[in-house]
Each structure stands twice: as C-alpha cells, then as structure tokens.
Amino acid sequence: MKAIAIKNFGEPNVFQTIDLPLPSVSPNSVLIKVLATSINPVDLKIRQGAVADIAPDFPAVLHGDVAGVIEALGDDVTKFEIGEEVYACAGGVKGTDGALAEYLLADAELVAHKPKSLSMTEAAALPLVSITAWEGLIDRVKVQPNQNVLIYGGTGGVGHIAVQLAKWAGAKVYATVSSHEKAEIALNLGADVAINYLQTSVEEFVAEHTNGKGFDVVFDTVGNDNLQNAFNAAKLNSTVVSTVSLSKQDLTLLHAKGLTLHLVYMLIPMLFNTNRFYHGKILAKLAELVDDGQVHPLVDAKLFTFADVAAAHAYVESGRALGKVVLTQSLKDI
C-alpha cells in the first residue's frame, strides 16, 4: 500500500510517499480503508521532533484520527462488519502506524461506528478532540446543570467540542475568542457568552459575568502559561482542567483558592495499552449525540488531499485555520 511517512523529524516538507506492506489483521484488530484524517497539534509536535519519545519508529506514518470503511476483521471482532463506516483515534504514536496511508490496522476497541449524519471529512475531525473534551468535562469534572463553565479557546479543536458538551450537560457556557468572527461561531456552537480575551482582561470578565466570584469550572485548552489566567478565572474551591501543561507553573493561586486541577492526556490508552475500550465507548456515545443534533464538528473551509499533507501542516502552523483541518485520500472523498 501507499503511505506518507517521515524518515526524520523536520519541517512540513519532510513527508514523502513510500510503499509499505499491507497490514494483516491480528486478533481483536480491524483493517480500515482510510478515507480521511485530520491534523491535531500532537501530529505537528511529533513531526517536528518536539515529543520524540512518543513518535512511531521511522519510517513513521503519522496522524491518529481516521474515518473510513472496515476492510477486514481479526478473530473475535464481533461489533463490526466488513463494509461498515467507522471512525477512531487509533494510531500515529509509538507502537502504531498512523492514518496517512491507504489502510490502517487498528485495535478494534478504539474504533466506533461513524455518525450516520456526517461525511467522512466531518467525522475525521472529531475523534481526538472529542475524546479529550469528554474526558475533561464529563469524566473528570462531571459538569452539572447550571454551572458556570469557562472554556478557553472556544473555537479551537478541543474547545469547540467542549462548548457543545458543556451545553449538552446543562451548563451556562462562556467561551473565550480572539475576534468577532470567532465570537459568532462560538455562539452558534451553543456558548451563552463569547468573551474576546484580547479586549477584556480576566479580572474584567470575571467581574462582569460572575460578580467577581469566578467560574465553577475552567476548561483551559490553551494551557502552559495560560494556566495562570485559568487559576485567576476560577472561583474558590472550584475546578480547572487543562489539556496542555508542559511547563513550570506557580501553584500559589491553586493553593490560595483551594482549586482542584485535572490534566487530560488522551493518548494514554494507546501509549500504555490500557482501557482502550473506553475510547471506543466515548466515540459511540458521541456518534449518538452528533446524529441527535447535539454536537457537530467545526471544519476549516480549506480542504486538502493526502498528497498535500505538507501544505496542510504548514497551513495549521500558520495559525490561519479556523476549526479542524481535514485531509482526504482524493478530492472525490470530500
């Protein structure tokens, strides 16, 4: 089969097309004919060599998110049939090949039936970001009706799903954005209030929207030094969730306000082969929410084919993308 791989870390132009043996199904695995994949920040970091410890062996086939069709079934796989449409985050890290290929061999526990109401392009945008948002808000925080939930990065990959999940859970949702256009998108996604963080300080919007008390839950998809803003925005004895915390932080506010901090790293099941079934379960539930009209993906208007993966990575790194950037095998798959 044809695959697009990297033989060393580097800039987007490091990708090259190679030939690889067609994977053979093993027990409890499925072979997926790949029709679409999407780019997540971790894909960029792996390609750059910034997280070399979780990179697949060279030649490395990247990208975890996949949408496609079941091509073959391993022994003991009973929940799928050949020809069914599926989606997953199932590879592209150490010990696995990724979705930038014609076929992906995946652990069946990581895979779920694709939402019926979505195209392959739309479905490929969902897995990693949706699992991350679910683990943060539904599993860790257990968001409750009428809680005030602040989501940093309300139109980002994880953030735009978090807005919708928090709204589904019954919370009052506040989303930070950086422009009027993104404010409109956040409101259309279900946010009750969109806050332009470039125009309004943390102290100002905490005073305006919570009478200075702070938010019940702060979900920080920006992370690193933005964690200090998240601590400032949280009310006493409340909860902060972060998806990016690769930095040293002053925990004084965390202590002074009695905060609980949760860190979400959704790659753990793949990297450590533990509780993989739960990711498949999340995606199955998410498909129900999508088909019920509760959740939908935000996909950037600029679409790419696999052959354009270098341009797609460069586009994401430029910061110009709005929503998830998706690649398909060919234009006919869009």
N, C-alpha and C positions, 0 to 999 in steps of 0.2 A: 504494500500500500504506500501511497504518498503521504509524507508528513512534513511539517515545517518545524524545524528544530534549531537550537543553538548549540554550537560546539565550544563556545567560550562565552563569558559574560561580556556585556558591552552595550553599545548604543542600539537603537531600533534596527539599524541595518545589519545586525549580527545574525538575523534569521536567514535560513537557507532551506530549500526544499531537498529532502533526502528520501531514499527508499528504505522502508523497514518491513520486516516480515509481518504478515497479517497475524494478529494475536489469535491464539486458540483459547476457546473458553475453558475455564477450570471450574471445579465445583463452587457453587454459590456465586458465580460471576455471570455477567451478561456482556455480549459484544454489541456495541451501539454503533450504528451507521451515523456518523456525525453530520448534522446539517447546519448547526450554528453554535457559536460560542461567544462569550463576552469578556471584556477586559476588566479586571479588578486591580486595585493598587498593588496587591501582593504579586500579581503577574509582572508588573513593571519592576518591582524590587528584586524578584528572582532573576529576571533578565539582566538587570544592572549588576547583580552580584552583591546587593546590599544585604540579602539574607541567604547567603550561600549555603548555610547549614541545613536549609530545608529544600534546596534545589534538587531536582532529579539528576541522575547521573548523565554525563554527556555521552552521545548527543541527546540533549534534553528537549522533550516535547512539552511545552508549557500550556497553561490555561486549565483551570478546574471546571468552569461552568460549561455545560453541554446540553444541547437539545437535539434529539434525533430519533431514530427508529431502531427497535430491537432487531438485530440481525441473527443472533444465535444465543442459546441458553445453556448454561452449565448445569451439571447434575444438581438436583434438589431445589432448583429455582422453579417455584410454582406460581408466583404472583404476577408474572409477565408471560406474554405470548409473543412469538415472532411476528413482527409487523406492527406492534403497538408503538405509539408515540410516547416518549419519556423525556424527563429532564433530571439534572443532577448537578452537584458539585462533586466530582469523583476522581480527580487526578491533578497532574501538573505540579506535584510536590514530591519530596523524597520518597522513593519506593514505588512511584506510579508514573505512568506516562499521562500526558495531558490530551486535551481535545483538539489541538491543532494538527489534526490528521484525518484521514478518511474514516478511520474506525477507532473506537476507544473501548478497551477492556475495562469494565468497571465492577466493583463489588456490588452485587445486587441490593445489598442493604442500604446503599447510599442513593438509590435510584427510586423515582416515583413516576407515576403516570402524569404526563404533561396536562396542564389545564386545557380543557377542550376549547375554550373560548379564545385562546391565544395562538398566534402564529409561532413557528419555530423561532423566529427572530425575537419576538417578545418573551417567549419562555426562557430563552438562553440568558436573558438579562437578570433573571430572578434568583437563582439558587444561592450563591454565596451571600449576597447582601440580605436576602430574606431570612436565611438561617441565622445570620449574625443579629439582625434586628429582633428575631423571635427569641433567641437565647437571652438577649439583653433585657427586653421589656416583658416578655411573657414568662420566661423561666426564672430569671434572676430577681427581677423587681416585682413580678406579679401585679402589673398595673391594674388599678381598681377604678371603677366608675367615679367620675367627678374629681379625680386627682388632677392637679395642675402639672402637666408634663412639658418640659422644655427640651426641644430637640435641636442640637447644634448641627447645622448643615442639612436643612430641611429638604433640599432638592438634590442632595448627593446620593450616591449609590445606596448606602445603608440608610441614610436619613429619610429618603422619600418613602421607603418601605416602613420605617419606624413611625412616621407620621400616620400612615394608614392603619398600622397595627394598634397604635395607641388610641386612635379614634374608634376603631372596632371594639376595643376593650372598654370604651365608655369614658375615656379621659377627656379633659379640656386640653387641647394641644396648641403649644406655642412653638413656632419654627423660626430659627434664625436663617437669614438670607442676605445676599450682598447686592441685590438690585431689585428694581420694581418688577421686572420680568419674572424673576425667581419668586418674588412675593406672590404674584398672581398664580404661579404654578403651585406653590405650597398651599395656598388657599383652595385651589381646585382639587388638590390631593386630600383635603379634609382638615387642614390646620384651621383652628379657630382664629388665630392671630399670627401674622407674619411680622418678624422684627428684623429690620435692617441693622445689622450689628456694626456697619460702617458709619451709621448716622446716630446710633443710640448706644450709650455705654451700658455695661452690665448694671451699674448702680441705678441708672435712669430707668431701664425697662423692668428691673425688679421692683422699683418704687411704683411705677405706673401700673403694672399688671398684678402685683401681689401685695400692694400696700407695704412694701419694704420687707415682707416676711421671707420671700424666696419661694422656690418651686418645690413641690413634693418629690418630683423625680427630674433629674437632669441626665439626658442621654447625649453623651458627647462623642460624635463621630469624627471630630477633628483631632482631638487628643493632643498628646505631648504637652507643650506649654499652655494650650487652651484649657487644660485641666484646672488651672488656677481660676479661670473665668467660670468654669463649671462649679468649682467649690464656692465661689462668690455668689453664684446664682441660686444655690441650694438653700433651703430653709433649715432650721435647726432639726437635728435628728432625722434628716431625710437621706435620700439615696442618690448617688452618682454612678452612672455606668459609662465606661469608656471602651472603645474598640481599638484605640491606638495609644499605647503608653510606653513607648520605647525611649524613655527619658528619665532624668532625675528630677524629682519634684519636692518642693517644700510642703510637708504634710501638716503644717501648723493649723491651717484653716480646717482641714479634715478633723483634727482633734478638737479644736476650739468649738466647732459647730456640732460635734458628735455625729459626723457623717459616716455612712456606710459606702464603701467603694467596691464596685464589681468590675472586673476586667474580662472581656469576652474575646476568646481566640478560637474561632470556629474550625480551624484546621486540625485541632487536637485529635478528633476521631480518625482522620486519615493518617496523620503522622504517627500515632501511637496505637492504631488498630483497636480502638475502644469505643463501645457504644455507637457504632456506625449506624445501627438500625434506627437510631433516634433522628438522624438527619433525613432519612427516607420518610420517617413518620411526619416530621415537620413539613416537608415538601408535599406530602399527600394532603395534609390539612390546608396548607397554603393553596393548593390547587382548588380545593373546595371554596375557599374564600374568594379566589380570583373568579371562578365561574359563577359565584353568587354576587359579584359586583362590588365586593368589599375592598379588594386590592387590585391594582394594576401597575405594570412597570412603566417607568419613565425612560424612554429610549431616545438617544440623540438622533437628530434628523439625518446626520451623515452616516451612511452605512458603508461597510467595507466587505470585500471578499477575503478569503484566507490568503490569497496571493498578495493582498495589500496590507498584510499584518504589520510591516514596518511603519507604513504611513499611519496606520491605526494607533500604534503605540506612541508615535510622535505626536499625534493629534491629542491623545489623552494627556500626555506630558505637557502640552502647551497650555493646558488649563481652559481651553475653549469649548470643551464638551459640556453639554447640558443633559444630564441623565447618563444612562449606561451606553457605552459604545459596543456595538454588536458586529460580529463578522459572520458571514455565511460562506459555505463552500463555493457557491456561484451566485450570480445575480438572480437566477431562476428560483433559488431557495428563499429569497427575501419575501 
